[in-house]
């Protein structure tokens, strides 16, 4: 079944902007953290965050994290996502969860072409059939081996299922739908938005990154005021590989 992405912000550090400002102030203050958190004003929070952005001093932003639940995305996307190493990930396992009637992501350019879409959907159907045949056959094979070795019925059944699907999954496509929980601190998020909101990023992860940025801006607008691709608040970092649409990109992200 075709699927579409859903991104939810499920948790974040309380008072994220105040925490970042207090952490920055602590570096130059005789006061303790509790005093700083009580005394720091909203205007001071805004001033300190602006200074941090202007100076490129982002280490205080590592004290604040955001956690997202993301589903309806492809394995192709998560292979890119986990390259952002300063983060925490918990992803649906294909070793423990059987992919019966798996959902999948259809690229937009294929979705818009009936001939190409037909080829794509037929391929998904064939891979589902292959997966089911392999999973069932492997389970029976492993089950008989385990029973012959003296493993009890229920234990053998569970072990055989896991052994079967962890090998049957090799036939599954990159388009296969997955779910993942992601936690990143603000510094990592700013870098993530910098490279993944860019027009040069792959379309699926770019869409997810933009939706994540919208959620972050609603929660902590000052922390993410300058978030987005390089070209929104400075020169394009892609050099000769630039998309050439800097004004268009700048206009879009400044309205988020």
C-alpha positions as CSV (number, residue, x, y, z in Angstrom):
1,X,0.0,0.0,0.0
2,X,1.2,3.5,-0.9
3,X,2.0,5.6,2.1
4,X,2.8,9.3,3.0
5,X,5.1,10.8,5.7
6,X,3.8,11.8,9.1
7,X,6.1,13.8,11.4
8,X,5.2,14.5,15.1
9,X,7.3,16.4,17.7
10,X,6.7,14.1,20.7
11,X,9.0,15.7,23.2
12,X,11.6,18.4,23.8
13,X,13.6,20.0,26.6
14,X,11.3,22.3,28.7
15,X,11.9,26.1,28.2
16,X,14.4,25.3,25.4
17,X,15.3,28.9,24.6
18,X,15.7,29.8,28.3
19,X,17.9,26.8,28.9
20,X,20.2,27.8,26.0
21,X,20.4,31.4,27.1
22,X,21.1,30.4,30.7
23,X,23.9,28.0,29.6
24,X,25.4,30.8,27.6
25,X,25.2,33.3,30.5
26,X,26.7,30.7,32.9
27,X,30.0,30.9,31.1
28,X,30.4,34.5,32.2
29,X,28.5,34.7,35.5
30,X,29.3,34.2,39.2
31,X,25.7,33.0,39.7
32,X,24.5,29.4,39.8
33,X,22.2,27.9,37.2
34,X,19.1,28.0,39.4
35,X,19.6,31.7,39.9
36,X,20.1,32.4,36.2
37,X,17.0,30.5,35.3
38,X,14.9,32.5,37.7
39,X,16.4,35.9,36.9
40,X,16.9,35.8,33.1
41,X,14.3,37.9,31.3
42,X,12.6,37.2,28.0
43,X,14.5,40.1,26.4
44,X,17.8,38.8,27.7
45,X,17.0,35.3,26.3
46,X,16.4,36.9,22.9
47,X,19.6,39.0,23.1
48,X,21.8,36.1,24.1
49,X,20.4,33.8,21.4
50,X,21.0,36.5,18.8
51,X,24.6,36.9,20.1
52,X,25.2,33.1,19.9
53,X,23.9,33.1,16.3
54,X,26.0,36.1,15.3
55,X,29.2,34.6,16.8
56,X,28.5,31.1,15.5
57,X,28.9,29.9,19.2
58,X,26.6,26.9,19.1
59,X,27.8,24.7,22.0
60,X,25.2,26.0,24.5
61,X,22.5,24.8,22.0
62,X,23.6,21.2,22.6
63,X,21.9,21.3,26.0
64,X,18.4,21.3,24.3
65,X,17.0,18.3,22.4
66,X,13.9,17.6,20.3
67,X,12.4,14.2,19.7
68,X,10.4,13.3,16.6
69,X,8.3,10.3,15.7
70,X,8.4,9.8,11.9
71,X,6.5,7.3,9.9
72,X,5.4,6.7,6.3
73,X,8.9,7.1,5.1
74,X,11.2,4.8,3.1
75,X,14.2,2.8,4.1
76,X,16.0,4.9,1.5
77,X,15.4,8.0,3.6
78,X,16.5,6.5,6.9
79,X,19.8,5.3,5.3
80,X,20.5,9.0,4.7
81,X,19.0,10.1,8.0
82,X,21.3,8.0,10.2
83,X,24.4,9.5,8.6
84,X,23.7,12.4,11.0
85,X,25.6,10.7,13.8
86,X,25.2,13.0,16.7
87,X,21.6,11.8,17.3
88,X,19.7,8.9,18.8
89,X,17.5,6.6,16.6
90,X,15.0,3.8,17.3
91,X,13.7,2.3,14.1
92,X,11.2,-0.4,13.3
93,X,13.1,-3.7,13.0
94,X,12.7,-5.9,10.0
95,X,14.4,-8.7,12.1
96,X,11.6,-8.8,14.6
97,X,8.6,-7.5,12.7
98,X,7.3,-9.4,9.7
99,X,6.6,-7.2,6.6
100,X,3.3,-8.7,5.7
101,X,1.5,-6.5,3.1
102,X,4.3,-3.9,3.5
103,X,3.6,-0.2,2.8
104,X,5.9,1.6,0.4
105,X,6.8,5.1,-0.7
106,X,6.3,6.0,-4.4
107,X,8.6,8.8,-5.8
108,X,6.5,11.7,-7.0
109,X,8.0,11.6,-10.6
110,X,6.9,8.0,-10.8
111,X,3.5,8.7,-9.2
112,X,2.8,11.2,-12.0
113,X,3.5,8.8,-14.9
114,X,0.9,6.0,-15.2
115,X,3.3,3.7,-17.2
116,X,6.1,4.1,-14.7
117,X,3.8,3.8,-11.7
118,X,2.4,0.6,-13.1
119,X,5.9,-0.9,-13.4
120,X,6.7,0.3,-9.8
121,X,3.5,-1.1,-8.3
122,X,3.9,-4.5,-10.1
123,X,7.4,-4.7,-8.7
124,X,6.3,-4.0,-5.2
125,X,3.7,-6.8,-5.6
126,X,6.2,-9.2,-6.8
127,X,8.7,-8.4,-4.0
128,X,5.9,-8.9,-1.5
129,X,5.2,-12.3,-2.9
130,X,8.9,-13.2,-2.9
131,X,9.2,-12.1,0.7
132,X,6.2,-14.1,1.8
133,X,7.4,-17.2,0.1
134,X,10.9,-16.9,1.5
135,X,9.7,-16.1,5.0
136,X,7.3,-19.0,5.2
137,X,9.7,-21.5,3.6
138,X,12.6,-20.4,5.9
139,X,10.4,-20.5,9.0
140,X,9.4,-24.1,8.2
141,X,13.1,-25.0,7.6
142,X,14.3,-23.5,10.8
143,X,11.4,-24.8,12.8
144,X,12.1,-28.4,11.8
145,X,15.8,-28.0,12.7
146,X,15.0,-26.5,16.1
147,X,12.4,-29.2,16.9
148,X,14.9,-31.9,15.9
149,X,17.4,-30.3,18.3
150,X,15.0,-30.6,21.1
151,X,13.8,-27.0,21.4
152,X,10.2,-26.7,22.8
153,X,7.3,-25.9,20.5
154,X,6.6,-22.2,21.4
155,X,10.2,-21.3,21.8
156,X,11.1,-23.0,18.5
157,X,8.2,-21.2,16.7
158,X,9.4,-17.8,17.9
159,X,13.0,-18.5,17.1
160,X,12.2,-19.9,13.7
161,X,10.1,-16.8,12.8
162,X,12.9,-14.4,13.7
163,X,15.5,-16.4,11.8
164,X,13.2,-16.6,8.8
165,X,12.3,-12.9,8.5
166,X,15.9,-11.6,9.2
167,X,17.0,-13.4,6.0
168,X,13.8,-12.9,4.0
169,X,14.1,-9.1,4.4
170,X,17.0,-9.1,2.0
171,X,14.5,-9.1,-0.9
172,X,12.7,-6.1,0.4
173,X,13.0,-2.8,-1.6
174,X,14.4,0.6,-0.4
175,X,10.8,1.9,-0.9
176,X,9.6,-0.2,2.0
177,X,7.9,1.9,4.6
178,X,9.5,2.3,8.0
179,X,9.0,4.2,11.3
180,X,11.7,5.9,13.4
181,X,12.0,8.0,16.5
182,X,14.8,10.6,16.3
183,X,16.3,12.8,19.0
184,X,18.7,15.6,18.1
185,X,20.1,18.5,20.0
186,X,19.6,22.0,18.5
187,X,23.1,22.3,17.2
188,X,22.7,19.0,15.2
189,X,19.3,20.1,14.1
190,X,20.7,23.4,12.7
191,X,23.2,21.4,10.7
192,X,20.6,18.9,9.6
193,X,18.3,21.7,8.3
194,X,21.3,23.4,6.7
195,X,22.0,20.5,4.4
196,X,18.7,18.6,4.2
197,X,16.4,21.6,3.5
198,X,18.6,22.5,0.5
199,X,17.2,22.0,-3.0
200,X,20.3,19.8,-3.5
201,X,19.0,17.3,-0.9
202,X,17.0,14.2,-2.1
203,X,13.3,15.1,-2.3
204,X,12.0,12.8,0.4
205,X,14.4,13.7,3.2
206,X,14.1,17.4,2.2
207,X,10.3,17.2,2.7
208,X,10.7,15.6,6.1
209,X,13.4,18.1,7.1
210,X,11.1,21.1,6.2
211,X,8.3,19.6,8.2
212,X,10.6,19.1,11.2
213,X,11.8,22.7,10.9
214,X,8.2,24.0,10.9
215,X,7.6,22.1,14.2
216,X,10.8,23.4,15.7
217,X,10.0,27.0,14.7
218,X,6.6,26.8,16.4
219,X,8.2,25.6,19.7
220,X,11.4,27.7,19.7
221,X,11.2,30.4,17.1
222,X,14.2,32.3,18.3
223,X,16.5,29.2,18.3
224,X,15.5,28.3,14.8
225,X,15.1,31.8,13.4
226,X,18.1,31.4,11.1
227,X,17.5,27.7,10.4
228,X,17.4,26.4,6.8
229,X,19.7,26.2,3.8
230,X,22.9,28.3,3.6
231,X,21.4,30.7,1.1
232,X,18.5,31.8,3.3
233,X,20.8,34.0,5.5
234,X,24.1,34.0,3.6
235,X,25.9,32.7,0.4
236,X,25.0,29.3,-1.1
237,X,27.4,26.6,0.2
238,X,27.0,24.4,-2.9
239,X,29.4,26.4,-5.1
240,X,29.2,25.3,-8.7
241,X,26.6,22.7,-7.7
242,X,24.1,25.5,-6.7
243,X,20.5,25.1,-7.8
244,X,20.5,28.8,-8.8
245,X,17.2,29.5,-7.0
246,X,18.6,31.3,-4.0
247,X,16.0,34.1,-4.0
248,X,13.1,31.6,-4.3
249,X,14.5,29.5,-1.5
250,X,15.1,32.5,0.7
251,X,11.6,33.7,0.3
252,X,10.1,30.4,1.1
253,X,12.0,29.8,4.3
254,X,11.7,33.3,5.7
255,X,7.9,32.8,5.6
256,X,7.9,29.5,7.5
